């Protein structure tokens, strides 16, 4: 299914806006799709390789032990891509939504570019870490280094230990506190938005069914994707098209119907 006919999309937007208007708590899960609209390439190339290397070789603890320089080359290239990117209208629309619900709005993201923060979102849970942070293997200090050049063998400014990206790699578990907070937000919400993600990567994908069976009255699931995905079977309404176009329209509908 591609972009919806305008009349169908308009009806779906009306329905989604009505459910959001009734919601006391809102949770949003975002994925690579929203960042792709800012020009950030997806994590994995179509052939599963990065410059001839298996993606697991540049995004796993074993890969880092074998060749930390190669891993940092990969992440420095990703950091350079993010340096050129700016938040798009989809990111900004989510900022406007957070202003409506305040602390009762939670944005959970699988993305590591921190564009949600750059756009102005504050209550953000980064499930997979951030390209802007480093973690020391010696003293375990986590630092926000923004997107400054780090070279292929950066050292901790405190203990001179080796640094790694503060990213969840293949074979690693998600930060327990972050995952617990995300699951609680999904469980507690009255409306759950799935934005720019196919909902196939676990445990992030588990947030959708958690929202559906959370409380006595299940959350309304609103899907915002280019096409139908694995999340569509849970969706109460689907809004299909670029999130940078759909989300501003949804915010406009909220403005029209009042808060």
N, C-alpha and C positions, 0 to 999 in steps of 0.2 A: 504494500500500500504506500503510495507516495503522498504528496501534499494533498490535503483534503479540499474538496470543493468549498468555495467561500461560504455558501449558505450553511453547509454542514459544520464547518469550522466555527462559524459565528454561533450556532446553536450550542456546540460543545463548549465554547468559551463562556456563554451565558450560564450553562450548567456548572462549570468549574468555578466561576465567580460566585455563584450562589452558595455552593458548598464551602468555599473559602470564607465567605461573609459570615456563615454560621459557625465556623471553627473557632474554638478558643485557643487551641494549640496547633501549630503547623510545623511539619518537618519536611525537608527537601533533601533528596539524594541527587548529587550531580556526578557526571562522568566525563569522559574525554570529548564527547560531542560538543559541549558548551565551550571548551577550550579550542577545539578545532576551528570554531568560527572566529577565533582571535588569531588564527594562523599558526597554532602550535601543532606540529605533526603528532599523529598518534604514536603511542609508546613502541609498538611493534610494527616493523615493516611487513609488507605483504608476504615476503618469503621467510619471515621469522629471523632475519639476520640484520646485523648492524655492521656495515663495512666488512662483510664476510665473516663476522664472528656471530656465533649463536648468542641470542639475547641473554641466555642463562650465564654465559661467560662474562658478561658485563653488568649483571644485575643479580648476583648471588654472593653469599659469604665465601664459597669455594673459589669463585672467580676472582674475588678481591684478594684472597690469600695467594692465588697463583700469580696475578698480575695487576697490582693496584694501579699502576700507571695507565693501563688500558682502560680500567674501570673509570678512572678520573677523566680520561679523554672522552669517554662516552658521556659522562655527566656534565663535563664542561661544555660539550656541544649542545646538550639539552639546556643548560643554563644560558648559553648564548642565544638560543632560540627564544627563550622566555624573555630575555632582556629586550628583544625587539617587539614583543607582544604587548597589547593593551587590552584591558577589559572591554568587552563588547556590550551591546544593549541588553543581552540576556543577563550578564553579571549585574548590570546596573538595575535591572528590574527586580532582581532578588534583593538588592539593597533596599529598594522602596518597600518591598514586602516586609522585610525585617523591621522597618520603621513602624509599620502598622501593628505588629504583634510584639515587638520588643523582646523581652526575655522569654516569651512563649513561642518564639520562632527559633528553630535550630536548622542550620545548614550543614549537612554531612557531605563531604566530597571525597571522591576517589582520586582526584587530581592532585598533583604535587607542585603546581606552578604558583600557588598562592594568589592567583588573580582575583579570587573572591575578596581577600583582604585588601588588595590594591584597589578594588572597586569601592570598598567601604563597608563590606559585611564584617560583622564583629563576632557573632555567635557561630563560629565555624569549627567543625571537627574535621581535621585532616586525617583520614583513615590510613593513608599510605605514606605519610610524612611530607616533607617539603624540600624542594631543590635548593631553597635559600638557607637551609640549616645544615650544620656539620655536627658530627658526634665524634668525640675523642675515644680511641680504643684504649688509652692509658688511664685517664682520670674520669672518663665517661661524661665530660661536660658537653652539653648541647648548646651551640651558639647560632644566632641568626647572623649570617654573613651576607645577607641580601644576595646580590648576584655579582659580587666583586670577583675578579679573576683570582683563581686559587692555584693554578698550576697542576702538574700531574703527581705531586707528592707533598700535599699540604701538611703542615705540622700544627699541633695545638699550641696556641700562644701561651698557655699556662704551664704545661708540663713537657712540651716538645714531643708528645706522642703522635702517632699517626692518626689522621682524620679520615673519616668515611662520610659519605652523604647520609643525612638523617632520613633515609628512605627505607621502606619495608621491601626487602628483597625476596626473591624466590626462596622458599624453604624457611622463611621467618614468619612468626606470628605478628598480628597487628598489636599495637600498644593496647594493653588490657583496659586501662582507664578510658581511653578514647573510644574503644569499641563498646564498652559498657554504657558510656554516656550516649552513644549513637543508638544503641538498642533501646535504651530507656526513652529517648526522644521519639523513636518510632512507635514504641508501645503506648506512649501517653498522648500522641497527636490525634487530632480529629480529621485532619487532611494531610495527605502524604503526596508530595510531588516527586515524580521520577523524571529527571531532566538529563538528556544527553548520555544515557547509559543503557546498554543492552541488558543489564542486570544478570550477567552470567558469572561474574567473578565473586566468589565467596571469600569471606563471610559478608561482604557488603550487600550482595544480592539478597541475603536473608532478611534484610530490613523491610523489604516489601511485604512478605507474608507476615512478619511480626506486626506491622501496622494493620494488616487486615484482620488479625485475630487478637489484637491487643486488648481492647476494653470490651465492655458489654455491648457497646455500639461500635462496630469496626470503623476504622478511619476510611474516608473516601480517598481512593487512590487516583491521582490525576497524572497521566503520562504525557510528557512533552518530548517527542522524539521525531526524527526524520521519517521513520517507518515503524510498523509494529515490531515488538521485540519480545523476549521471554517475559518481560514484565506485563505485557498486554493482557495476559490471562487474569491478572489481578486487578487491572485498571477498571475503574467505574466510568471513566471518560478518557478518550484519547485525543490529544491535540497534536496533529502531525504536520511538521514543517520545521524550519530552523528555529532553535530556541531564542535566537537573537531577534526574531520577528514575533514569535508566539508569546513569549513572556511579557514584553511591553504591551501587547494587546490585552493580555490577561489583567495586567495592572490597570490599564485604562478602563476595562470593564468594572473593576473594583471601584475605581473613582466614580464611575457613572452610577453605580448602585449604592454608593455610600459605604461607610465603614461600620 
